Amino acid sequence: MFTSSKIALVTGAGSGIGRATAIALSNAGYFVVLAGRRLEPLLQTVAEFDGSEQSMVVPTDVTSPESVASLYARIQEKCGHLDLLFNNAGTNFPGIPFEELSYEKWAAVVDVNLTGMFLCAQGAFRMMKEQRPQGGRIINNGSISAHAPRPDSAAYTATKHGVTGLTKSISLDGRKYGIACGQIDIGNAHTELSQRMSKGVKQANGEVAVEAMMDVSQVANSVVYMAGVPLDTNVQFITVMATTMPFVGRG
């Protein structure tokens, strides 16, 4: 059994924000468990660690209760405890007008962004409640869409609003067990999924405009900060975004 004092689980660790954060947590001294649907991208993330022995890769489908249960069983067996979950796995589709949004695409986004986040948070919550010493931290990846929608984003926006409710509920229910829960809301970080922002995206008035972007390392650094405060302190919500992106005020 691995006995490091700091164990972190990152979902969606094979690319983008998950990859950058897994690397940053490893650099900060965490033993990092990397979860994601496909093995190869997870191994590519580990290849960027300073020490691959400070990690464990567990291919996981976050929408499957059985797969998530197997993930936590592996963590329990290998590590014996869990200090941090960065609940990051998510998905989206290019903009779809509301009246054209199919049930299948709606369900696909809800399954990953909300049900998957619930399953992973519940698994961490149960483990943190039972371990000794009791407690730990859960950081949910929200979005600025948890506050305001983009055009043609009903499924994604609805799930991210749901994540905010989940974050608040976990914060409340976790108090008596020493479990802290916060949320990071991210706006326009450079990742594979966000490149369209830098090429032009639809605005509220129907125009298409290029938006400012920020380096994904700033998101990873923010998660490391949230993870590093003592458990008697919680960063409940933090928003990290490109300074001039059209979010605050009227753009």
N, C-alpha and C positions, 0 to 999 in steps of 0.2 A: 504493500500500500504506500502511495506517495504521501509524504507528510509535510509538504510546503505549507507555510502559514497562510498563503493567499492563493485561493483557487477561483478562477473566473471561467464562466461559460459564455461564449459568444455564438449566437445563432446567426445564420446567414453570413458565415465567416469566410466564404469562398470568393467574395468580390466586394468592391465598393467600400461602403462605410464599415461593414463587418470586417473585411480584411484589414483596413487601416487601423481599426480599433483593436483587433486581436494582436496586431504587431505592436501597437503602442502599449497595451497592457503587458505583453511579454517583456518589453523594454523596461516597464515599471516594476518588474519583479514578480509578476503573477505566473503561476502555472495555468496555461490557457487550454480549455477544452473547446475545440472548434466543431461546430455542428452546421450541417448544410445538406442539401439534397444530393449533391454529386461529390464523389471522392476526390477527383483530380483537382478541382479548384481549391479544395481544402488543403491538399498537399502542396499546391503552389503557394498558398499563404504561409504555411509552415516553413517553406524553403526560404522565406524572407526573414525568419526569426534568427536572432543571434545564436540561440541554442534550441535545436528541435527537441531535445530531451525534456524541455520545459513545456511540453504540449502533448495533447492527445486528440486524435481526429476520430469523430463519430458521425458517419453519414446518417442523416436524420430527416424524416419527413415531418415537419412541424404540424401538419394537418392530421396526422395519424396518432391517436391516443396510445396505440401499442408502440409505435416508433419512439415517441417522446418518453414513455415509461422505460423503454430499453436504454435510452440515453441516460436517464437519471440512475438507472441500475448500474451502468458502467461507471458513472462518476462516483457513486457510493463505493463500488468495489475497488476502484483505482485510487481514489483520493480520500474517501471517508468523510468529506465535508465539502461545502460550497459556500464561498464568501460573496460571490457576485454573479448575477445574471445580467448580461446585456442582451435584452430581448429585441433583437434587431431584424429578424427575417421578415421580408415583406415583398409585395409584388404590385404591379400596376399595368394598365394598358394605355396606349396612346389615347388622347381625348376622344370620347364617344358622346355624341349628343344624348341627352337623357332619354328621349323617346326611342332611341335606337339601341339602348343598352340591353343586351340579352341577359336572360336569367343565368345562362352558363357563365358569362363573364362576370356578372355580379357575384355569383356564388364562388367563383375562383378567387376573387379578391378578398371576399369576406373570410373564406376558409383559411387563407394564409395570414392576412393582416389582423384579423380579430380572433378567430377560433384558434389559430396557431399560437398567437401571442398569449391567449388565455391558457392553453395547455402547457406551454413552457413556463409561464409564471406560476401556475398551480404546482407544477412539479418542483420548481425551486422553493416555493413557499413551504410545501410539505417537508422537503429535506431540511430547510433552515429551521423549521419548527422543531423537528425531532433531534437535530444534532446538538452536541454539547461541546463548547458553549453554544447556546441557542442564538439564532439571529443571522442576519445577512442583508444584502442589498440587491434590489431589483431595479434596473434602469430600462424603461420602455422607450423604444424609438417611436416618437409621435411624428409630427411634421408641422410645418406652419399651416398645412391643410387641416390640422386639428382646431384652427382658429378661424380660417377663412378659405373658401373654396377657390379653385381655378375653374374656368368654364369647362364644361363637359367632363367633370370628374366625380360624379355622384358616388360611385362605389368606393373609390379611394378616400374621398373626403368623409363619407359616412363612417368608414372603418377607423379613420384617424380620430374622429370625434369619439367613437367608441373606446379607443385606446385611452383617451383622457379619463373617461369614466372608470375604466379598469384600473388605471393608475391611482386614482383617488380612493377607490374601494380597497385596493391592496394596501395603500398607506394606512387606512383606517383599521382594517382587519389585522394588519401585521403589527400594530403597536405593542400589543401585549406579549408578542413573541420576539421583540427586538428586530423585526424585519422592517427596513426602510424601503420605500419605493418612490422613485422619481421618474421624470420624463424629460427627454431631450427632443426639442422641436427644431428641425433642421430646414434651412432654406437655401437651395441652390449650391450644393457641394458638387465638385467635379467627380462624377462616377460614370460608369458605363451607362447607367439608366437615365442619367440627367443631361447627357450631351445635347439633347434637343433644346434645352433651355438656352444654350449659348448660340444656337442657330436661329432661334426665333420661335416663340410660342404665343398662343392665343391669349389676349388680355380680356379684361372684363368688358371693354367696349367693342370687342370683336376684332380689333386690330391685332396684327402679329408683330411682336417686338423681341429683339435680342435682350436677354437679361444678364445682369452681372452674376458671376460665379465666384466661389471661394474654394480654396484647397481643402480636400477631404481631411488632411491632417489636423485642421482646426476643430473638426468634429471629434476626431479621436482624442485630441488633447482635452476637450471638454468632458468626455466620458471618463477619462482618467482622473480628472479633477473631481467629478461627482463621486467616483468610486473611492477616492482617497480621504474624504472627510470622515471623521469618526462616526460610529453608528448612533451616537446621541444627537447627531446633526444630519439633516436631510436637505439636499437641493431638490425641492419639490418639482419645479419646472425651470428649464433653461431653454432659451431660444438662441440659436447660433445661425447666422445668415450672412450672405453677402450684403455689405453695407447699403448699396444703392439698388438692391432688387425692389421691384414694385410690390411691397407688402404693407408697410406702415403708411397710414394716411391714404391718399388718393394716387399713390404711385410716384 
